[in-house]
């Protein structure tokens, strides 16, 4: 390990430093989710009215309830859900910068972090735009593979061969999507350390990080599945408790990955490509 | 799995079945032992040309005049003509599509020769009795055929198969050869011919007969067909292919299905005094799904035999069509049916919907195959009863709550789905109508399939399933190998329940579209008492009423002869629920069957919160 390497803080301390911010992100997601979930349940309760035991009687009255739900509430609920997701995605960039900012050695109070994140936001948005472009081009090219397979097996009686082949042909696109997502996080991590857009782009594509990202992603997915499983098998309070634990666990895993991304972006840019250690990370 | 391999099938379900269903089968009437119509026979030969998708065939048809009057003409059906062009009756009624599959043309049945006693009958035929539709042939005879007299026709024909549509045709190398030969209409006892063009939603009504079928296909192809094999499975080599031979007594149609890549599962069903060889053929890749189809078939054979009399043939064949051949899927023929479904089967996943087509087409072996009603005149006796039997089998396989959908913690009773399809939205006409009385396939399906089945299930749930099965079993047994009408169905039910059943329930529901709807008024409280008022409109179906409150629950009976319920119960009851067991399905909206304070939503709040959190987390920072 070189002296410069030693100067770059590993992921663990970054993660621990940002625990407060991580909890804040969990709370923000929880509040948003509660608002959304309450609307869903409210609409379902309305569709089962006047039956007082709509939840218990759902197996009997589901057809008329869902028909009413589809007719009167599906459009506003869909809009609300998409709007929430879109808002989350838009605010998410800023929130991610604040979160990453909390991992820096020179992390300040949340107001200072927010001000700094706002100065970084244009670069992050520009990065995001370039990444969206790359995603569209990449998926368009890789999407040709399953189409070719479909055409090649159009007359085959073996639907399993066709379908599994389609699935296999989609794998390069999936791998590309993982690489894309990891690279985007690495680029954001670089920006959170005050890297320029050019430096962030270089860091994002030259820094290996896909495998760790997939590992963290799989762990997140497992935790989310645990939460969903609890919600569908346990009683209300127990389900709520386990699901919240699982959701917080998922947010912690995400934080650990972002800390790793920040560390990797800093280290790789410095040691492999001769970049200066970004001032924020010294 | 290589072709011809034999796979053992789990009989666990079957054994459990036999144990349970032996209860409640008190003295069923014996099945009608033999068909009324002896002396009818079709000896058919077919040579399939997979390159041109044509069948060169001959038919020797033996027919006896079983009516009370002499006849001077015959009526033959040649239903492949329905696919000749887009102006046929079938196409006009179906809108050139069936179950989402579009008509692509290319079908037809050319009859090159038709003789009786060396007399050419073709010269005088009327082959276009309906404008633009040549699915019927009116054949004047050179002399009268007296009651009881038998005649033998000789025919030579070419069947042109369309790209698979409405159960007939080809998809790649897959050939489903149905409605492929000239076939006599049925002569009613009064001497009128029950003839009709090929309609969009009904085709079967024919005499029981012996069918013998010789099929020649290219070497290496597998053929399955109506009836039992008369030659080794691999067939008999001929100069231009391989011959397969099948024969079956007491059936009213014959089809064959051929492909070069079929794989095979087989099992033997033994029970109710019968041994049935069950053969299933499927495309490569469908092995696991095929095993499930076979499992459902075996369970269904036991279930239906128990309640409707044994399956009387030695052979039953199940065909799983390849992807893309949806036009052939979900269709019944005597001793053979084509099922449907994806190749993927996840063992242990309780998806009743995936078993539905197999259960339905198997039930048709009884209600259509054996109880051979006039499908065009009384489709409810065919599709409606079959749909009920389907739901009944799925309830036994999956349990009532999961007999429709069971996914992500939401269980929906299959008959509740049928109720919604039948009764929600636009009003449906009563089911007891001919096929031609329905304006669309959608209306036909909602009424004939779903409304009939919901009516029958309401009777089963309200007055007991075992009793209902005895009544329907009486109908199925006494009408086996016959051509019954609704009166025969009502007679069987009245024998079990009394004459009120058809007079007050079945006739009004099936012929007039009567429902039985409940409306519960908001609860009223006065001085430590709770007042409950409810009204019933329509059929006199009794219901159970449940009061709920902090001190528990109390159940009451609401008899069928009281259209209004008024209760003044002591205590602070918080809710009332009429028919909490979900017996009376003839109610278009059951949400107003209960009133009171809301409860039970906290679990859904927890679920919704978790899902939303997962969703937002997935797109979050």
Interface residues (C-beta under 8 A of the other chain):
Chain A: X25 X29 X30 X32 X33 X34 X36 X37 X38 X40 X41 X44 X45 X48 X49 X50 X51 X52 X53 X54 X55 X56 X57 X58 X59 X60 X61 X62 X63 X64 X65 X67 X81 X84 X85 X88 X89 X92 X93 X95 X96 X99 X155 X157 X158 X159 X160 X161 X162 X163 X220 X224 X227 X228 X230 X231 X232 X233 X235 X236 X237 X239 X240 X243 X247 X250 X251 X254
Chain B: X172 X173 X174 X259 X261 X283 X284 X285 X286 X322 X323 X342 X343 X344 X401 X408 X409 X410 X411 X412 X413 X416 X417 X419 X420 X421 X424 X425 X522 X548 X574 X575 X577 X580 X582 X588 X589 X590 X591 X592 X593 X594 X595 X596 X597 X598 X599 X600 X601 X602 X603 X604 X605 X606 X607 X608 X609 X610 X611 X612 X613 X614 X615 X616 X617 X619 X620 X621
